[in-house]
């Protein structure tokens, strides 16, 4: 299945997401900061990046900026507590492929991830 990078600074989000994506058959790696995400992205390609916007240091918007320059760029699913329309618009303008506000439904999340991976 697909190589997935999950980027979030909250263990309460990382652990269940890792479980869900592994259960769906994907290879999963985790990053807890924007810097760690950029380092992992430089090491190998990912089919999907699940990205929080509010990260310490390098935030999710900065990670999106860096991903724009990559070819091929992975699909990016933004998950964030910042559900304002301005944040959604900015994330999509920076190259996010989908945006879900926390709290989100597990079925919605996995359906969106499947859709993005199928578009691949």
Backbone bond lengths (Angstrom), bond angles and torsions (degrees), N, CA, C in turn:
res aa  C-N    CA-C-N  psi(-1)  N-CA   C-N-CA  omega(-1)  CA-C   N-CA-C  phi
1 X - - - 1.454 - - 1.529 110.22 -
2 X 1.311 115.80 -162.16 1.461 121.34 -172.04 1.523 113.11 -85.11
3 X 1.334 114.39 153.03 1.465 122.15 172.89 1.530 106.78 -89.03
4 X 1.350 116.58 121.88 1.462 122.38 -174.98 1.524 109.38 -121.98
5 X 1.330 116.50 134.74 1.458 122.46 173.38 1.525 107.83 -111.04
6 X 1.337 116.10 123.60 1.458 121.54 177.63 1.521 107.64 -106.90
7 X 1.335 116.17 124.70 1.466 121.97 -176.10 1.526 108.91 -119.98
8 X 1.335 115.86 109.98 1.461 121.46 178.25 1.514 107.95 -159.92
9 X 1.319 117.38 145.36 1.464 120.45 -179.53 1.524 112.70 -93.15
10 X 1.318 118.09 1.72 1.462 121.63 -179.67 1.528 110.38 -106.22
11 X 1.342 115.99 118.12 1.470 120.64 177.73 1.523 110.90 -58.09
12 X 1.338 116.79 -34.28 1.466 120.56 -178.03 1.531 112.08 -66.24
13 X 1.309 117.31 -14.79 1.466 122.42 174.63 1.527 109.72 -100.23
14 X 1.328 116.94 -45.31 1.468 121.47 -176.90 1.522 113.03 -57.78
15 X 1.320 116.77 -49.36 1.470 120.54 -173.80 1.528 112.08 -62.07
16 X 1.353 119.31 -51.09 1.462 117.83 178.74 1.531 113.42 -65.18
17 X 1.336 117.29 -36.77 1.466 118.74 178.64 1.519 110.94 -65.08
18 X 1.319 116.62 -42.45 1.468 119.86 177.21 1.523 109.67 -58.02
19 X 1.323 117.41 -45.89 1.464 121.71 179.40 1.529 110.82 -59.19
20 X 1.332 117.18 -48.80 1.466 121.06 -177.62 1.525 112.36 -60.80
21 X 1.324 116.76 -45.37 1.463 119.46 -177.92 1.526 111.60 -71.04
22 X 1.335 117.65 -36.85 1.470 119.68 175.77 1.529 110.35 -65.73
23 X 1.324 116.43 -41.82 1.469 121.17 178.62 1.530 110.68 -60.06
24 X 1.323 116.45 -33.45 1.468 121.39 178.32 1.529 111.71 -79.01
25 X 1.341 117.02 -1.22 1.457 120.80 175.07 1.515 115.77 96.52
26 X 1.314 117.85 7.92 1.464 120.57 -177.75 1.525 111.88 -88.89
27 X 1.322 115.79 154.68 1.468 122.22 171.03 1.526 106.25 -87.19
28 X 1.316 116.29 127.59 1.466 120.87 -170.85 1.521 110.94 -122.79
29 X 1.326 115.31 136.56 1.460 122.29 169.21 1.521 107.20 -126.29
30 X 1.333 115.07 153.54 1.459 121.23 -176.44 1.517 111.14 -118.47
31 X 1.327 115.66 148.28 1.466 122.27 171.51 1.521 106.98 -137.98
32 X 1.325 115.77 137.28 1.463 120.89 -176.55 1.527 113.49 -103.58
33 X 1.321 116.93 -7.49 1.466 121.88 178.35 1.524 108.87 -138.97
34 X 1.329 115.07 163.64 1.458 119.10 175.46 1.514 111.78 -64.00
35 X 1.337 116.64 -37.67 1.468 120.89 179.10 1.524 110.87 -62.27
36 X 1.335 115.64 -43.80 1.468 119.99 179.29 1.527 110.38 -64.94
37 X 1.321 117.26 -38.47 1.463 120.92 177.82 1.523 110.78 -61.66
38 X 1.327 116.88 -46.61 1.468 120.22 -179.86 1.523 111.17 -63.09
39 X 1.315 117.17 -37.70 1.459 121.27 177.72 1.528 110.62 -63.39
40 X 1.331 116.76 -46.87 1.474 120.41 179.31 1.530 110.89 -64.26
41 X 1.321 116.57 -39.76 1.464 120.18 -179.91 1.524 111.88 -65.79
42 X 1.324 117.13 -27.72 1.465 120.75 177.58 1.525 111.11 -75.97
43 X 1.332 117.04 -22.46 1.465 121.81 -176.81 1.518 113.23 -81.99
44 X 1.335 117.48 -35.61 1.464 119.71 -174.88 1.524 110.63 -158.28
45 X 1.322 116.55 160.70 1.466 119.52 177.26 1.537 110.94 -81.77
46 X 1.298 115.72 149.05 1.462 122.59 175.28 1.517 107.98 -125.22
47 X 1.321 116.48 145.25 1.458 120.51 175.58 1.523 110.68 -78.50
48 X 1.356 115.72 -32.94 1.460 120.73 -176.30 1.522 109.66 -142.97
49 X 1.332 115.45 136.36 1.462 122.27 171.79 1.522 106.97 -117.65
50 X 1.335 115.65 122.35 1.460 122.27 174.78 1.526 105.16 -98.53
51 X 1.322 117.51 114.55 1.460 121.93 -164.48 1.523 113.33 -125.88
52 X 1.330 115.82 126.17 1.461 122.10 170.45 1.530 107.67 -83.18
53 X 1.318 117.68 147.78 1.463 120.31 178.32 1.519 112.52 -86.19
54 X 1.327 116.84 -36.46 1.466 120.89 -175.59 1.527 109.87 -91.47
55 X 1.320 115.08 89.87 1.461 122.59 179.75 1.521 108.61 -119.29
56 X 1.327 116.99 150.84 1.469 118.70 175.38 1.525 110.52 -69.24
57 X 1.320 117.19 146.57 1.469 120.29 179.20 1.515 110.30 72.14
58 X 1.314 116.46 -121.00 1.467 122.36 177.13 1.529 107.64 -67.73
59 X 1.340 117.18 117.75 1.465 118.99 -176.89 1.529 111.57 -87.84
60 X 1.323 115.35 176.60 1.457 120.65 -177.32 1.518 113.73 -61.56
61 X 1.333 117.40 -34.22 1.465 119.68 177.27 1.526 110.67 -63.45
62 X 1.328 117.15 -40.10 1.469 120.73 178.74 1.529 111.02 -67.66
63 X 1.325 116.92 -36.13 1.469 120.17 175.69 1.526 109.16 -63.67
64 X 1.335 117.20 -43.35 1.469 120.40 177.22 1.524 111.43 -59.26
65 X 1.325 117.45 -42.58 1.475 121.58 177.60 1.524 110.46 -56.55
66 X 1.336 116.00 -46.01 1.465 120.53 -178.82 1.525 111.06 -66.54
67 X 1.317 117.29 -35.64 1.466 120.78 -179.34 1.521 112.08 -68.59
68 X 1.341 117.24 -29.40 1.467 120.79 179.92 1.523 111.64 -57.12
69 X 1.322 116.10 -32.01 1.463 120.77 -176.14 1.526 112.66 -81.36
70 X 1.323 117.87 -9.96 1.470 120.74 -175.94 1.526 111.19 -84.83
71 X 1.321 114.88 142.09 1.454 120.84 174.87 1.515 108.45 -132.14
72 X 1.295 119.54 122.61 1.463 125.36 -7.49 1.523 110.29 -77.37
73 X 1.301 115.68 145.16 1.467 120.72 178.78 1.525 108.93 -82.50
74 X 1.329 117.14 140.97 1.466 118.94 175.99 1.522 110.24 -71.72
75 X 1.308 116.48 160.27 1.459 120.63 169.73 1.522 106.86 -68.98
76 X 1.329 117.03 143.43 1.465 121.19 -178.29 1.523 109.60 -126.19
77 X 1.326 114.43 123.74 1.455 122.74 175.42 1.523 107.38 -110.73
78 X 1.323 116.89 112.63 1.463 121.86 -179.55 1.525 108.97 -87.96
79 X 1.335 115.35 127.94 1.463 122.99 173.39 1.516 106.41 -119.56
80 X 1.319 117.88 121.53 1.458 117.89 -176.04 1.517 112.68 -154.30
81 X 1.312 114.72 152.78 1.464 120.85 172.66 1.528 109.85 -77.33
82 X 1.331 116.39 -13.64 1.471 121.28 178.32 1.526 108.20 -83.52
83 X 1.325 116.05 82.97 1.452 120.16 -174.35 1.515 115.01 -92.13
84 X 1.329 117.18 10.68 1.468 119.67 -178.97 1.531 110.61 -65.48
85 X 1.311 115.47 149.63 1.467 120.83 -179.08 1.525 111.50 -60.27
86 X 1.335 117.57 -35.43 1.468 120.51 179.05 1.529 110.88 -63.49
87 X 1.333 116.98 -38.64 1.466 120.36 178.08 1.524 110.80 -67.41
88 X 1.335 116.00 -42.23 1.467 120.78 177.85 1.529 109.81 -59.93
89 X 1.325 116.60 -48.65 1.464 120.97 -178.49 1.527 111.05 -61.55
90 X 1.333 116.91 -43.02 1.466 120.17 -179.79 1.523 110.90 -64.92
91 X 1.337 116.87 -44.47 1.470 120.59 -179.88 1.529 110.71 -61.58
92 X 1.319 117.00 -44.72 1.467 120.32 179.76 1.526 110.96 -66.28
93 X 1.338 117.31 -38.41 1.466 120.71 178.02 1.527 111.42 -64.93
94 X 1.330 116.57 -30.82 1.468 120.67 179.75 1.527 112.82 -84.54
95 X 1.331 116.79 0.20 1.453 119.00 173.92 1.508 116.87 113.96
96 X 1.329 118.61 2.70 1.466 119.35 175.26 1.527 108.48 -63.51
97 X 1.318 115.97 143.29 1.462 120.83 -179.76 1.522 112.35 -93.54
98 X 1.333 116.38 -22.67 1.463 121.32 179.70 1.522 108.22 -156.40
99 X 1.335 115.34 158.94 1.463 121.28 -174.10 1.517 107.75 -143.28
100 X 1.330 117.31 122.34 1.461 122.01 174.86 1.521 108.54 -124.73
101 X 1.332 116.61 131.51 1.459 121.10 178.32 1.526 109.63 -87.49
102 X 1.348 115.49 140.91 1.463 121.12 174.43 1.527 107.38 -79.07
103 X 1.312 119.67 141.24 1.464 126.01 -2.42 1.526 110.17 -77.57
104 X 1.310 115.74 145.77 1.459 121.76 -179.28 1.523 108.44 -122.45
105 X 1.317 115.64 157.15 1.458 120.88 176.54 1.520 110.12 -83.10
106 X 1.315 116.34 140.41 1.464 121.67 -179.39 1.525 110.74 -59.70
107 X 1.329 116.73 -42.54 1.469 119.55 -179.91 1.523 111.12 -64.14
108 X 1.329 116.91 -39.95 1.469 120.58 177.81 1.525 110.54 -63.08
109 X 1.323 115.84 -44.05 1.464 120.93 179.71 1.523 111.35 -59.85
110 X 1.319 116.63 -50.66 1.462 119.73 -175.92 1.530 111.39 -69.45
111 X 1.327 117.67 -33.55 1.467 120.42 176.38 1.525 110.36 -65.24
112 X 1.323 116.45 -41.99 1.471 120.50 179.11 1.526 110.26 -66.09
113 X 1.326 117.36 -42.09 1.468 121.24 178.20 1.529 110.25 -61.97
114 X 1.333 117.28 -44.36 1.476 120.99 178.27 1.520 110.46 -59.88
115 X 1.329 116.14 -45.25 1.473 120.44 -179.68 1.525 110.82 -59.16
116 X 1.322 116.66 -46.06 1.467 120.31 -179.21 1.522 111.41 -64.70
117 X 1.320 116.71 -42.00 1.468 119.67 -179.47 1.527 111.30 -67.32
118 X 1.328 117.37 -34.62 1.466 120.23 177.40 1.522 111.00 -68.34
119 X 1.339 116.80 -34.94 1.469 120.79 176.73 1.517 110.49 -65.87
120 X 1.367 113.80 -35.90 1.440 127.19 -179.17 1.427 118.76 10.05
